[in-house]
Amino acid sequence: MTKADIINEIAASTGLQKKEVAVVVESFMSKVKESLLEKKENVYLRGFGSFIIKHRAAKTARNIQKNTTITIDAHNLPSFKPSKSFVNAMKESN
């Protein structure tokens, strides 16, 4: 499902115009990004899941083609962790 599909589904189920729904969806995504990137805060959505920041430590790796050792710097990655109720619902739907 794409963002356009989500906008269409929400517009059909709520009766709102697609432009209004698109603004809300874009605003939601920008606030999640802002929270993770600028504020370094996790976003918790009860019953759905959490957008969290995972820290990866620095490590050494091998470049197989050149047969050299390289260092990968420490960095943060965004991650999504579904809630227990969401995971259980997925398990039950199979």
Number of C-alpha atoms within 10 A of each C-alpha: 5 7 11 12 10 14 20 17 14 17 17 12 8 9 10 12 13 16 12 11 19 18 12 13 16 12 12 12 12 12 12 16 18 13 16 20 15 8 9 13 15 18 17 16 10 12 12 13 17 16 19 20 17 13 11 12 10 11 10 10 11 11 10 8 6 7 8 9 11 11 10 12 10 10 10 14 11 13 13 14 13 17 16 13 13 15 14 11 11 10 9 8 6 5
